[in-house]
Amino acid sequence: MTRQFQLDDDHFHDHCGVFGVFAHPEAAKLAYLGLYALQHRGQEAAGICSSDGNDLRVEKGMGLVQDIFDPKRLATLPGDSAIGHTRYSTAGDTTLTNAQPIVIDCSKGKIAVGHNGNLTNAAEWRRKLEHRGSIFQTTSDTEVIVH
């Protein structure tokens, strides 16, 4: 006897790709390769943030990883640590400002965040944080984490 069942949702879904490298002299190049391998997870935008221990540098663009990052652009990302992100938007507009990693400069220094997932209470937290004085630069739910 063969039993058949129906899946509620049997379609392929993309989700963002996140990749990190620590303690390697060519961290940004490795992050690029990792994002290239994760390109199927998000094809809307991509970004890499690198750190040399003193400063954060970020490069982002709309489209495919291979079209955004060439050797000249990767050379602007020195350091031995890097995080990378490929975006498949689940929240926020399809704009370059929503591309990740999101980098901010605050009283504690610079912070970079790359996030995969949805914050179900992002709108509620955004309102609370705005009432406390936070100023948001994006429409992405990820920026709530930064604040």
C-alpha positions, 0 to 999 in steps of 0.5 A: 500500500502506498501512502501519499501526502501533500506538503503545505509548501513544497517550493524552494525558498531563498534566505540570506547567506551569512559568512564570516572569517576570523584571523586570516590575512585575506579575510575579505577574499575568503568572505567573497568566496564564501558568499559566491558559494552562498549566492543561491541564498540571496541574489538581491544584494551583497556586502562585505565588512572587513576589520584590521582590528582598528577600523571597519570598512564596508563595500556593498552593492545590488545584484550578484556577488561576482558582479559587485566584487572585483579584485580592485574592490576587494583590495579596499577591504584590508584586515584579518576579519570579515563578515559577508552577506547575500540578501534575499529580502524578507523585510524592508525595501529592495534598496542599497541602504538595506544591503548588509552588513549594516555598519554603524558608528556609536559611542562604543565604536563601530559595529557591523551586523549581518543577519539571516532571518526575520524579527517578528517584533521588529516594528514594535521595537523600532517604535520603542527605540525611535521614541527613545531617540534612535534614528534609523537609516534603513527599513530593514528589521536587522537595524533594530538589532544594531540599535 
